[in-house]
């Protein structure tokens, strides 16, 4: 048994079982980031589209993209063992490589702005009172010039529909998202972000409990390559799923902006406007939702929180994203139809900073 697992076993009083170590990214299906979203079906979250109509955009109207900075957070997760707790539970031990990176565009080239990396391990909340001792000891271990930077505690819930590994992965995901927020804060405090030099994040904006979010997210937009096509309640037909509606989107057409709340700390709710946009012609694609992306923006002013976003603002953001649709990563990534090239390059830059799976797993 490796030194890390031995520390967990000795301090907790439980038993660590060695198993085949493998990456979970290929075995545990990823959960949609928007799996728990509940949209307001009686409110369109923009000013000049009360008719709830799709809007056809003319990309030729956009002179240049509003986006200068691109942020990606990525993770690799691994099953490294099982833990038998003193109260008779059999729970997974999960480790991960996580990181967040920002690139910026200058003279038509993408350059590194900032990168952060961490190695983490997530252990269940059935460890007893010795978590702090474990969290202090494990980062001191160094093997093959690698160490664990942070020990995380994940909460075990009774949910037969979810693999237990997903609770650990969710904890690792939140830790990665916190790294993203720290990078955004750094940019805002350095006065880097402006209305014509915005930041695009790969993924949802479901950050919670962020202090000064009205300032932090003013010039930030989230773009998701994948989304839950089975969401209900957005359309007039209560049982109609959003996926069946989005298949009819034409190239350059966007949906109205919908709104949902994310409940943060102290019951403070973050209002997020979300809309869908088709960035490639249907006839060039294979699957019905290829080329459809989900875009999110957090309401940061009192007027936005009450009335929604200016329709012109949403149109300009959407046109800028249409300008980003080419070059594509066709042939290099199977998600090419929903991927934006600057995000793809940022993601590639970050993932290339990870060590190989075999090398990482050898520290346990």
C-alpha positions as CSV (number, residue, x, y, z in Angstrom):
1,X,0.0,0.0,0.0
2,X,1.3,3.5,-0.9
3,X,2.1,6.1,1.7
4,X,-0.9,8.3,0.9
5,X,-3.4,5.5,1.4
6,X,-1.6,4.3,4.6
7,X,-2.0,7.8,6.1
8,X,-5.7,7.8,5.4
9,X,-6.0,4.3,6.9
10,X,-3.9,4.9,10.0
11,X,-5.5,8.3,10.9
12,X,-9.2,7.3,10.2
13,X,-9.3,3.9,11.8
14,X,-11.0,2.6,8.6
15,X,-9.5,0.4,5.9
16,X,-8.1,1.4,2.6
17,X,-8.4,-1.2,-0.2
18,X,-6.2,-1.1,-3.2
19,X,-8.0,-1.5,-6.5
20,X,-7.1,-1.2,-10.1
21,X,-6.3,2.5,-10.6
22,X,-7.8,4.1,-13.7
23,X,-9.1,7.4,-15.1
24,X,-12.7,7.9,-14.3
25,X,-13.2,10.2,-17.3
26,X,-13.7,7.2,-19.5
27,X,-15.9,5.2,-17.2
28,X,-18.1,7.6,-15.2
29,X,-20.4,9.5,-17.6
30,X,-19.9,13.2,-17.1
31,X,-23.0,15.0,-15.6
32,X,-24.4,18.0,-17.4
33,X,-23.4,21.2,-15.6
34,X,-27.0,22.4,-16.1
35,X,-28.7,19.2,-14.9
36,X,-30.4,21.0,-12.0
37,X,-31.4,24.2,-13.8
38,X,-35.0,25.4,-13.4
39,X,-35.9,28.2,-15.8
40,X,-38.6,30.8,-15.2
41,X,-41.2,29.8,-17.9
42,X,-43.2,33.1,-17.5
43,X,-40.3,35.5,-18.1
44,X,-38.1,36.3,-21.1
45,X,-34.9,37.8,-19.8
46,X,-34.3,40.5,-22.4
47,X,-35.8,43.9,-23.1
48,X,-37.0,43.9,-26.7
49,X,-38.1,40.3,-27.3
50,X,-41.3,39.9,-25.4
51,X,-42.8,37.9,-28.3
52,X,-40.5,35.0,-27.4
53,X,-39.2,34.7,-31.0
54,X,-35.9,33.4,-32.2
55,X,-33.7,36.1,-33.6
56,X,-31.8,35.7,-36.9
57,X,-28.4,37.4,-36.7
58,X,-26.3,38.8,-39.6
59,X,-22.7,38.1,-38.8
60,X,-21.6,40.6,-41.4
61,X,-22.9,43.4,-39.1
62,X,-20.2,42.5,-36.6
63,X,-16.9,44.4,-37.3
64,X,-14.8,42.6,-34.7
65,X,-15.2,40.3,-31.7
66,X,-15.8,41.6,-28.3
67,X,-13.7,38.8,-26.8
68,X,-10.0,39.2,-26.1
69,X,-9.5,36.7,-23.2
70,X,-10.4,33.0,-23.0
71,X,-10.5,30.9,-19.9
72,X,-10.7,27.1,-19.6
73,X,-10.8,25.0,-16.5
74,X,-10.0,21.3,-16.9
75,X,-9.7,18.2,-14.8
76,X,-8.6,14.6,-14.9
77,X,-10.0,12.3,-12.3
78,X,-8.9,8.9,-11.1
79,X,-10.1,6.1,-9.0
80,X,-7.2,5.2,-6.7
81,X,-8.8,3.0,-4.1
82,X,-11.8,2.2,-1.9
83,X,-12.3,3.1,1.8
84,X,-14.1,1.0,4.3
85,X,-15.4,3.3,7.1
86,X,-15.8,2.4,10.7
87,X,-19.6,2.7,10.3
88,X,-19.7,0.1,7.5
89,X,-19.6,2.2,4.4
90,X,-17.6,1.2,1.3
91,X,-16.7,4.4,-0.5
92,X,-14.3,5.5,-3.4
93,X,-11.1,7.5,-3.0
94,X,-10.7,9.8,-6.0
95,X,-7.7,11.9,-7.1
96,X,-7.4,14.5,-9.7
97,X,-5.3,16.9,-11.7
98,X,-7.0,20.2,-12.0
99,X,-6.1,23.5,-13.5
100,X,-7.3,26.8,-14.9
101,X,-5.7,28.8,-17.7
102,X,-6.3,32.1,-19.5
103,X,-5.0,33.0,-23.0
104,X,-5.4,36.3,-24.7
105,X,-5.5,37.4,-28.3
106,X,-2.9,39.9,-29.6
107,X,-2.2,40.7,-33.2
108,X,-4.3,37.7,-34.3
109,X,-2.2,35.3,-32.1
110,X,-3.2,33.6,-28.9
111,X,-0.8,34.0,-26.0
112,X,-0.5,32.7,-22.5
113,X,-1.8,35.1,-19.8
114,X,-2.0,32.9,-16.7
115,X,-2.1,29.3,-15.6
116,X,-2.7,27.6,-12.2
117,X,-2.4,23.8,-11.5
118,X,-3.1,21.6,-8.6
119,X,-3.1,17.9,-7.7
120,X,-5.9,16.9,-5.3
121,X,-7.4,13.9,-3.6
122,X,-11.1,13.7,-2.5
123,X,-11.9,11.5,0.5
124,X,-15.3,10.8,2.0
125,X,-16.8,12.6,5.0
126,X,-16.7,9.3,7.0
127,X,-13.1,9.8,8.0
128,X,-14.0,10.9,11.6
129,X,-12.3,13.7,13.4
130,X,-8.9,13.2,11.8
131,X,-9.5,15.0,8.5
132,X,-7.3,17.9,9.4
133,X,-4.4,15.6,10.3
134,X,-4.8,13.8,7.0
135,X,-5.0,17.1,5.1
136,X,-1.8,18.3,6.8
137,X,0.2,15.1,6.3
138,X,-0.6,14.1,2.7
139,X,0.8,17.3,1.0
140,X,4.2,16.7,2.7
141,X,4.6,13.5,0.7
142,X,6.7,13.9,-2.5
143,X,7.2,11.1,-4.9
144,X,8.6,11.2,-8.4
145,X,8.8,15.0,-8.0
146,X,5.0,15.1,-7.6
147,X,2.8,15.8,-4.5
148,X,-0.8,16.4,-3.6
149,X,-1.5,20.1,-3.1
150,X,-4.9,19.8,-1.4
151,X,-7.0,17.2,0.4
152,X,-10.7,17.6,-0.2
153,X,-13.6,16.1,1.8
154,X,-16.7,15.1,-0.2
155,X,-20.1,14.5,1.2
156,X,-21.7,11.1,0.8
157,X,-25.4,11.3,-0.1
158,X,-28.0,8.6,-0.5
159,X,-28.8,8.7,-4.2
160,X,-29.1,5.4,-6.0
161,X,-29.2,7.2,-9.4
162,X,-25.7,8.6,-9.0
163,X,-22.4,6.8,-8.9
164,X,-20.6,7.4,-5.6
165,X,-17.6,8.6,-7.6
166,X,-19.7,11.5,-8.9
167,X,-19.9,13.0,-5.4
168,X,-16.1,13.1,-5.3
169,X,-15.8,14.4,-8.8
170,X,-18.3,17.2,-8.0
171,X,-16.1,18.3,-5.1
172,X,-13.0,18.3,-7.4
173,X,-15.0,20.2,-10.0
174,X,-16.0,22.9,-7.5
175,X,-12.4,23.3,-6.5
176,X,-11.4,23.7,-10.1
177,X,-14.1,26.4,-10.6
178,X,-12.8,28.3,-7.5
179,X,-9.5,28.4,-9.3
180,X,-11.3,30.0,-12.3
181,X,-12.9,32.6,-10.1
182,X,-9.6,33.5,-8.6
183,X,-8.1,34.1,-12.0
184,X,-11.1,36.3,-13.0
185,X,-10.8,38.3,-9.8
186,X,-7.1,38.9,-10.6
187,X,-8.0,40.2,-14.1
188,X,-10.8,42.5,-12.8
189,X,-8.5,43.9,-10.1
190,X,-5.9,44.6,-12.8
191,X,-8.5,46.4,-14.9
192,X,-8.0,44.0,-17.8
193,X,-11.7,43.4,-18.7
194,X,-13.8,46.0,-20.6
195,X,-17.0,45.9,-22.7
196,X,-15.0,45.5,-25.9
197,X,-12.3,43.2,-24.3
198,X,-14.5,40.6,-22.6
199,X,-13.6,37.2,-21.2
200,X,-15.1,34.0,-22.5
201,X,-15.3,31.0,-20.2
202,X,-15.5,27.5,-21.4
203,X,-18.6,26.2,-19.6
204,X,-21.4,27.3,-17.3
205,X,-21.3,30.3,-15.0
206,X,-22.8,28.4,-12.1
207,X,-20.4,29.9,-9.6
208,X,-21.9,30.4,-6.1
209,X,-21.0,32.5,-3.1
210,X,-18.7,34.8,-5.0
211,X,-18.1,38.1,-3.3
212,X,-18.6,41.2,-5.4
213,X,-20.0,39.1,-8.3
214,X,-21.7,42.2,-9.7
215,X,-18.2,43.5,-10.5
216,X,-16.4,40.2,-11.1
217,X,-18.7,39.0,-13.8
218,X,-19.7,42.2,-15.5
219,X,-17.6,41.5,-18.7
220,X,-17.7,37.7,-18.6
221,X,-19.7,35.3,-20.8
222,X,-19.9,31.5,-20.4
223,X,-20.1,29.3,-23.5
224,X,-21.0,25.6,-23.1
225,X,-20.3,23.0,-25.8
226,X,-22.6,20.5,-24.2
227,X,-25.9,21.1,-22.3
228,X,-28.9,19.1,-21.0
229,X,-31.2,18.7,-24.0
230,X,-33.9,17.2,-21.7
231,X,-34.6,20.4,-19.8
232,X,-38.4,21.1,-19.5
233,X,-40.4,24.0,-18.4
234,X,-38.8,26.6,-20.7
235,X,-41.4,26.2,-23.5
236,X,-45.1,26.7,-23.5
237,X,-45.7,23.0,-23.6
238,X,-44.7,21.9,-20.1
239,X,-43.6,18.4,-21.1
240,X,-41.7,19.6,-24.2
241,X,-37.9,19.3,-23.9
242,X,-35.6,22.0,-25.1
243,X,-33.6,19.6,-27.4
244,X,-36.6,19.1,-29.6
245,X,-36.9,22.8,-30.0
246,X,-33.3,23.5,-30.7
247,X,-33.1,21.1,-33.6
248,X,-35.0,23.7,-35.6
249,X,-32.5,26.5,-35.1
250,X,-31.1,27.9,-38.3
251,X,-27.5,28.9,-38.8
252,X,-26.9,32.3,-37.1
253,X,-30.2,32.1,-35.2
254,X,-30.5,32.4,-31.4
255,X,-33.3,31.7,-29.0
256,X,-34.7,34.3,-26.6
257,X,-32.8,34.7,-23.3
258,X,-34.3,32.6,-20.5
259,X,-33.5,33.1,-16.8
260,X,-32.7,30.8,-13.9
261,X,-31.5,31.3,-10.3
262,X,-28.5,29.7,-8.7
263,X,-28.7,29.9,-4.9
264,X,-25.5,30.8,-3.2
265,X,-24.3,31.3,0.3
266,X,-26.5,33.3,2.7
267,X,-29.5,32.5,0.4
268,X,-28.3,35.0,-2.1
269,X,-29.5,34.2,-5.6
270,X,-27.5,34.7,-8.7
271,X,-29.6,35.4,-11.8
272,X,-28.2,33.9,-15.0
273,X,-29.5,34.7,-18.5
274,X,-29.1,31.8,-20.9
275,X,-29.7,31.4,-24.6
276,X,-28.8,29.0,-27.4
277,X,-27.2,29.8,-30.7
278,X,-26.4,27.7,-33.8
279,X,-22.9,28.5,-35.1
280,X,-22.6,26.2,-38.1
281,X,-25.0,25.4,-41.0
282,X,-27.1,22.3,-40.4
283,X,-26.2,20.7,-43.7
284,X,-22.5,20.6,-42.7
285,X,-23.2,18.6,-39.6
286,X,-24.0,15.0,-38.6
287,X,-26.1,15.2,-35.4
288,X,-29.2,17.3,-34.8
289,X,-27.6,19.4,-32.0
290,X,-24.2,19.7,-33.5
291,X,-23.4,23.4,-33.9
292,X,-25.7,24.5,-31.1
293,X,-24.1,26.1,-28.1
294,X,-25.4,27.5,-24.9
295,X,-24.4,31.0,-23.8
296,X,-24.8,32.5,-20.3
297,X,-24.3,35.9,-18.7
298,X,-24.8,36.8,-15.1
299,X,-27.1,39.8,-14.4
300,X,-24.9,42.3,-12.6
301,X,-27.0,45.5,-12.3
302,X,-30.2,46.0,-10.5
303,X,-31.9,46.8,-13.8
304,X,-30.7,43.7,-15.4
305,X,-31.9,41.6,-12.5
306,X,-35.3,43.1,-12.8
307,X,-35.8,43.5,-16.5
308,X,-33.2,41.3,-18.1
309,X,-30.5,42.2,-20.6
310,X,-30.7,44.7,-23.4
311,X,-31.5,42.8,-26.6
312,X,-28.9,44.7,-28.5
313,X,-26.2,43.6,-26.0
314,X,-27.2,39.9,-26.4
315,X,-27.2,40.3,-30.2
316,X,-23.7,41.8,-30.1
317,X,-22.4,39.1,-27.9
318,X,-23.9,36.4,-30.2
319,X,-22.5,38.1,-33.3
320,X,-19.0,38.1,-31.7
321,X,-19.3,34.4,-31.0
322,X,-20.3,33.8,-34.6
323,X,-17.1,35.5,-35.6
324,X,-15.2,33.0,-33.4
325,X,-16.7,29.9,-35.1
326,X,-13.9,29.7,-37.6
327,X,-11.1,28.4,-37.7
328,X,-12.5,25.0,-36.4
329,X,-10.6,22.2,-34.7
330,X,-12.2,19.7,-37.2
331,X,-10.3,16.4,-37.2
332,X,-8.6,17.2,-33.9
333,X,-11.6,17.1,-31.6
334,X,-14.8,15.2,-32.1
335,X,-16.6,18.2,-30.5
336,X,-15.4,20.5,-33.2
337,X,-18.9,21.7,-34.3
338,X,-19.6,23.1,-30.8
339,X,-16.0,24.2,-30.0
340,X,-14.7,27.7,-30.5
341,X,-11.1,27.7,-31.6
342,X,-9.6,30.1,-29.0
343,X,-11.2,28.0,-26.2
344,X,-9.9,24.9,-27.9
345,X,-6.3,26.2,-27.9
346,X,-6.6,27.4,-24.3
347,X,-7.9,23.9,-23.3
348,X,-5.0,22.3,-25.2
349,X,-2.5,24.5,-23.5
350,X,-3.8,23.6,-20.1
351,X,-4.2,19.9,-20.7
352,X,-0.6,19.7,-22.0
353,X,0.5,20.9,-18.6
354,X,-0.9,17.7,-17.0
355,X,1.4,14.8,-16.4
356,X,0.5,11.5,-18.0
357,X,-2.1,9.3,-16.3
358,X,0.5,6.5,-15.6
359,X,3.0,8.9,-14.1
360,X,0.3,10.5,-11.9
361,X,-1.1,7.3,-10.6
362,X,2.4,6.0,-9.6
363,X,2.5,8.5,-6.7
364,X,-0.2,6.5,-4.8
